[in-house]
Amino acid sequence: MPPCFAGAKRPLEMVIYDPAAAASKRARQEEATTSTSSSADSAGEPLDVLDVKPINAVPPQLPPPPPPLAGREAPPCLRRHFLEALGLRADLPVHFIDEKFVTSTDLDPHQNRFRIPGEGVKRRLRAILTPRELDEANLLRDPTPRSRTRSRARLELDQPAPPPSEQRNVAAEGEQPPGGKKIKKPKKKGRVHGGLRVKLVDLHAGAKELLMSRWESSRGTIVKGGGYLDFVRRCSFKERDAVEVWAFVQRRVRLFGSVLCDDSLLHVLVVKKDQQPPRCCCCCCDPPPAPAANPSTELVMA
C-alpha cells in the first residue's frame, strides 16, 4: 500500500523519473511554441489585396467635359436669371458646342428639324452626356458606313415580286383614265426615329421640349418634334443668320441624404451672334430703375 500523508486528499504514488521521456516531451513543447509564434507572425504581416472588379461592373469611362473655349462667353443674362426661370441652378456649367448658319432646311416646314453641327456633337456634346442619354440619342456608337446602291439592291432582292394582276394595275396607274383626271398617289410616311428628350432654348421664345437623335442615313444630329416650327418662328431666325449652339444639363446633387437638385433634361441653347446686347425675355420684363431722388427737392417739400 502506498504511503499516505496526513491531510492529503489522495495517497501519493512513487513515479520513476525517465530522462529520455522528459527530453522528448520538452522537445514537443518547444516545437509547438515555435509553430504558434511563426503563424502569429505570418498573420500580422499585411496581405496584398488586388483591387479587381468584374468587367460588367466597371462603368464605361467617358471623356471629361471639354474646357471652356477662349473668347466664348455665354450671354450674361443666362446666368443672371434665365437659368433660374428654367428651374435650374444659376452656377450650372454651360458648354459651347459649335456655331453655324441657319439654313433653309432649318426653317422648312416639310423638314421640321434643326441640325446641330456634327463636329461639335462629336467633340463637345457627347462628353457631357451619360451612356443612357447617348444610347437614346443614337450617339453611343458610330454608325457603320454602308453604300446606298448595295442597300437598294438588297431591298429589291429581299422583296418578292408582285403577282401579275398587281403588275397590270400598276401599269394602268401610269395611264390617265378617261376624263383627264390624274390618280393621286398616297404620300410616303417618314421613318419614326425616336430620340432623347431635350429642350430647345431661345432667350426670347423660352424653351420647347423636343427630341434629339442622329440619323443613320445622313449621320446628322437633329432636334425635331411636334411644335418645332411654331417655336422657331417665335425665335425670329432667318436664313443665313449666324448662331451659336450651347448646351447645359443639371445633374442630381445629394447632401447628407437630402436631394439639393434633381436631374434635368439636356438644354440646347441657340443664340444669334449679331444680337447686341444679348438680352432675354426676362430682361424685357424687368421694371425700369426708379429715378434718383433730389435731396434739395425733398427738403423744400418738407
C-alpha positions as CSV (number, residue, x, y, z in Angstrom):
1,M,0.0,0.0,0.0
2,P,1.5,3.4,-1.0
3,P,2.4,5.7,1.8
4,C,-0.2,8.2,2.9
5,F,0.4,11.7,4.4
6,A,-1.8,13.4,6.8
7,G,-4.1,15.9,5.3
8,A,-3.7,14.7,1.7
9,K,-6.8,14.1,-0.4
10,R,-5.3,11.1,-2.1
11,P,-2.3,8.9,-1.5
12,L,1.0,9.8,-3.2
13,E,2.5,7.4,-5.6
14,M,6.1,6.9,-6.4
15,V,7.0,7.8,-10.0
16,I,10.2,6.7,-11.6
17,Y,12.0,9.6,-13.5
18,D,12.8,8.8,-17.1
19,P,15.2,11.3,-18.7
20,A,14.5,10.2,-22.3
21,A,10.7,10.7,-21.9
22,A,11.2,14.1,-20.3
23,A,13.5,15.2,-23.1
24,S,11.1,14.1,-25.8
25,K,8.2,15.9,-24.0
26,R,10.3,19.1,-23.8
27,A,11.1,18.9,-27.5
28,R,7.4,18.6,-28.4
29,Q,6.5,21.6,-26.3
30,E,9.2,23.7,-27.9
31,E,8.1,22.7,-31.4
32,A,4.5,23.6,-30.6
33,T,5.6,27.0,-29.3
34,T,7.7,27.7,-32.4
35,S,4.9,26.9,-34.8
36,T,2.4,29.1,-32.9
37,S,4.8,32.1,-33.0
38,S,5.5,31.7,-36.7
39,S,1.8,31.5,-37.5
40,A,1.2,34.6,-35.4
41,D,4.0,36.5,-37.2
42,S,2.6,35.5,-40.6
43,A,-0.9,36.6,-39.6
44,G,0.5,40.1,-38.6
45,E,2.0,40.7,-42.0
46,P,-0.2,42.8,-44.4
47,L,-1.6,40.8,-47.3
48,D,-1.6,42.0,-50.9
49,V,-5.2,42.6,-51.8
50,L,-5.9,43.1,-55.6
51,D,-8.5,45.7,-56.4
52,V,-10.2,43.7,-59.2
53,K,-13.8,44.2,-60.3
54,P,-15.8,42.2,-62.9
55,I,-15.8,43.7,-66.4
56,N,-19.6,44.1,-66.3
57,A,-19.4,46.0,-63.0
58,V,-17.0,48.7,-64.4
59,P,-18.9,51.6,-65.9
60,P,-17.7,52.9,-69.3
61,Q,-15.2,55.7,-68.9
62,L,-16.4,58.8,-70.6
63,P,-14.0,61.6,-71.6
64,P,-14.1,64.7,-69.3
65,P,-16.2,67.7,-70.4
66,P,-14.3,70.0,-72.7
67,P,-12.8,73.1,-71.1
68,P,-14.4,76.5,-72.0
69,L,-13.1,77.9,-75.2
70,A,-11.2,81.2,-75.1
71,G,-13.2,84.1,-76.3
72,R,-16.5,82.2,-76.0
73,E,-18.8,83.6,-73.3
74,A,-22.4,82.7,-72.7
75,P,-25.0,85.6,-72.6
76,P,-24.7,87.3,-69.2
77,C,-28.5,87.2,-68.7
78,L,-28.4,83.4,-68.9
79,R,-26.8,83.1,-65.5
80,R,-28.3,86.2,-64.0
81,H,-31.9,85.0,-64.2
82,F,-32.7,82.8,-67.2
83,L,-31.4,79.6,-65.7
84,E,-33.5,80.2,-62.6
85,A,-36.5,80.8,-64.8
86,L,-35.9,77.4,-66.3
87,G,-35.8,75.9,-62.8
88,L,-32.0,75.2,-62.9
89,R,-29.0,76.2,-60.7
90,A,-27.5,79.6,-61.5
91,D,-23.9,78.2,-61.3
92,L,-24.6,75.4,-63.9
93,P,-21.8,74.7,-66.3
94,V,-22.7,75.9,-69.8
95,H,-20.7,74.3,-72.7
96,F,-20.2,75.8,-76.1
97,I,-20.9,73.3,-78.8
98,D,-20.4,74.9,-82.2
99,E,-21.6,77.7,-84.5
100,K,-23.4,77.6,-87.8
101,F,-25.5,79.5,-90.3
102,V,-29.3,78.9,-90.2
103,T,-30.1,77.0,-93.4
104,S,-33.3,76.8,-95.4
105,T,-33.9,73.3,-94.2
106,D,-33.9,74.5,-90.6
107,L,-36.9,76.7,-91.4
108,D,-38.6,74.4,-94.0
109,P,-42.0,73.2,-92.7
110,H,-41.5,69.9,-94.6
111,Q,-38.2,69.2,-92.9
112,N,-39.3,70.3,-89.4
113,R,-35.9,69.9,-87.7
114,F,-32.9,71.9,-86.6
115,R,-29.5,70.4,-87.4
116,I,-26.6,70.6,-85.0
117,P,-23.1,70.6,-86.5
118,G,-21.6,67.2,-86.4
119,E,-18.1,68.3,-85.4
120,G,-19.4,70.0,-82.3
121,V,-21.5,66.9,-81.4
122,K,-18.5,64.6,-81.7
123,R,-16.0,66.8,-79.8
124,R,-18.1,68.5,-77.2
125,L,-21.7,67.4,-76.9
126,R,-21.1,63.7,-76.4
127,A,-18.7,64.4,-73.5
128,I,-21.4,65.9,-71.3
129,L,-24.0,63.1,-71.8
130,T,-24.3,59.8,-69.9
131,P,-24.2,56.4,-71.6
132,R,-28.0,56.1,-71.3
133,E,-28.5,59.5,-72.9
134,L,-26.1,58.7,-75.7
135,D,-27.9,55.5,-76.4
136,E,-31.3,57.2,-76.6
137,A,-29.8,59.9,-78.9
138,N,-28.2,57.2,-81.1
139,L,-24.8,58.7,-80.3
140,L,-23.3,55.8,-78.3
141,R,-21.7,54.0,-81.3
142,D,-20.6,55.4,-84.6
143,P,-22.8,54.1,-87.4
144,T,-21.2,51.8,-89.9
145,P,-20.9,53.2,-93.4
146,R,-22.9,51.5,-96.0
147,S,-23.4,52.0,-99.7
148,R,-26.8,53.2,-100.9
149,T,-26.6,51.2,-104.1
150,R,-26.0,48.0,-102.2
151,S,-28.8,48.7,-99.7
152,R,-31.2,49.4,-102.6
153,A,-30.2,46.2,-104.4
154,R,-30.6,44.2,-101.2
155,L,-34.0,45.6,-100.7
156,E,-35.0,44.7,-104.2
157,L,-33.8,41.1,-103.7
158,D,-35.5,40.7,-100.4
159,Q,-38.9,41.9,-101.6
160,P,-40.9,39.3,-103.5
161,A,-42.2,40.1,-107.0
162,P,-45.8,41.2,-107.1
163,P,-48.4,38.9,-108.8
164,P,-49.2,39.5,-112.5
165,S,-52.6,41.1,-111.5
166,E,-50.9,43.8,-109.4
167,Q,-48.4,44.4,-112.1
168,R,-51.2,45.2,-114.6
169,N,-52.8,47.5,-112.0
170,V,-49.5,49.4,-111.5
171,A,-49.1,49.7,-115.3
172,A,-52.6,51.0,-115.6
173,E,-52.0,53.7,-112.9
174,G,-49.5,55.4,-115.2
175,E,-52.1,55.8,-117.8
176,Q,-54.6,58.6,-117.4
177,P,-58.2,57.5,-117.1
178,P,-60.8,58.9,-119.4
179,G,-61.8,62.4,-118.2
180,G,-58.3,63.8,-117.8
181,K,-58.1,63.2,-114.0
182,K,-54.8,62.0,-112.6
183,I,-54.7,59.5,-109.8
184,K,-53.1,60.9,-106.7
185,K,-50.6,58.6,-105.1
186,P,-50.5,58.4,-101.3
187,K,-47.7,60.3,-99.6
188,K,-44.9,58.2,-98.2
189,K,-44.6,58.4,-94.4
190,G,-41.2,59.1,-92.9
191,R,-39.4,56.8,-90.5
192,V,-40.0,57.1,-86.8
193,H,-36.6,57.7,-85.3
194,G,-37.4,58.4,-81.6
195,G,-34.6,60.1,-79.7
196,L,-33.5,61.7,-76.4
197,R,-35.8,64.2,-74.7
198,V,-34.2,67.7,-74.8
199,K,-35.3,71.3,-74.5
200,L,-34.5,73.7,-77.3
201,V,-33.9,77.1,-75.7
202,D,-34.1,80.6,-77.1
203,L,-33.6,83.7,-75.0
204,H,-36.8,85.3,-76.4
205,A,-39.1,82.4,-77.1
206,G,-38.3,80.4,-73.9
207,A,-37.9,76.6,-74.1
208,K,-39.7,73.8,-76.0
209,E,-39.4,70.1,-75.3
210,L,-38.4,68.1,-78.4
211,L,-36.3,65.1,-79.4
212,M,-32.7,64.8,-80.4
213,S,-31.4,61.9,-82.5
214,R,-28.7,61.1,-85.1
215,W,-29.9,59.8,-88.4
216,E,-28.0,56.7,-89.6
217,S,-28.6,57.6,-93.3
218,S,-27.1,61.1,-93.2
219,R,-25.2,60.9,-89.8
220,G,-26.7,64.2,-88.9
221,T,-27.7,65.1,-85.4
222,I,-31.0,66.9,-85.4
223,V,-33.6,68.3,-83.0
224,K,-37.2,67.7,-84.1
225,G,-40.7,67.0,-82.8
226,G,-44.2,68.4,-82.6
227,G,-44.4,72.2,-82.3
228,Y,-40.9,72.8,-83.6
229,L,-41.9,75.0,-86.4
230,D,-44.0,77.3,-84.3
231,F,-41.2,77.6,-81.8
232,V,-38.6,78.5,-84.4
233,R,-40.9,81.2,-85.8
234,R,-41.0,82.8,-82.3
235,C,-37.2,82.7,-82.2
236,S,-37.2,85.1,-85.2
237,F,-34.5,83.2,-87.0
238,K,-33.8,83.9,-90.7
239,E,-31.9,82.1,-93.3
240,R,-28.1,82.8,-93.2
241,D,-28.3,84.0,-89.6
242,A,-25.0,83.2,-87.7
243,V,-25.9,81.4,-84.5
244,E,-24.0,79.8,-81.6
245,V,-25.1,76.5,-80.1
246,W,-24.7,76.0,-76.4
247,A,-25.7,73.0,-74.1
248,F,-26.2,72.5,-70.4
249,V,-27.7,69.8,-68.2
250,Q,-28.2,69.6,-64.4
251,R,-27.2,66.5,-62.5
252,R,-28.6,65.4,-59.2
253,V,-26.7,66.6,-56.1
254,R,-27.2,64.9,-52.7
255,L,-26.0,66.2,-49.3
256,F,-26.5,64.2,-46.1
257,G,-29.2,62.1,-47.7
258,S,-31.3,65.1,-49.0
259,V,-31.5,66.0,-52.7
260,L,-30.4,69.6,-53.3
261,C,-31.2,69.5,-57.0
262,D,-32.5,66.8,-59.3
263,D,-31.6,65.7,-62.8
264,S,-32.9,67.8,-65.8
265,L,-33.2,67.3,-69.5
266,L,-30.5,68.4,-71.8
267,H,-30.9,72.0,-72.8
268,V,-29.7,73.2,-76.3
269,L,-29.4,76.9,-76.5
270,V,-29.3,78.7,-79.8
271,V,-28.2,82.4,-79.7
272,K,-27.7,84.9,-82.6
273,K,-24.1,86.2,-82.8
274,D,-25.1,89.7,-84.0
275,Q,-27.6,90.2,-81.3
276,Q,-26.4,93.2,-79.2
277,P,-27.0,93.3,-76.4
278,P,-27.9,89.6,-76.0
279,R,-30.9,90.2,-73.8
280,C,-33.6,87.7,-73.0
281,C,-37.4,87.8,-72.3
282,C,-36.7,88.1,-68.6
283,C,-34.6,91.2,-69.2
284,C,-37.5,92.8,-71.1
285,C,-39.8,92.1,-68.1
286,D,-37.5,93.8,-65.6
287,P,-39.1,97.0,-64.2
288,P,-37.2,100.2,-65.1
289,P,-34.9,101.6,-62.3
290,A,-36.5,104.2,-60.1
291,P,-35.3,107.8,-60.7
292,A,-32.8,109.1,-58.1
293,A,-34.3,111.4,-55.5
294,N,-33.2,115.0,-55.3
295,P,-32.4,115.9,-51.7
296,S,-32.9,119.6,-52.2
297,T,-36.4,119.0,-53.5
298,E,-37.3,116.8,-50.6
299,L,-36.2,119.5,-48.1
300,V,-38.4,122.1,-49.9
301,M,-41.4,119.7,-49.8
302,A,-40.8,119.1,-46.1
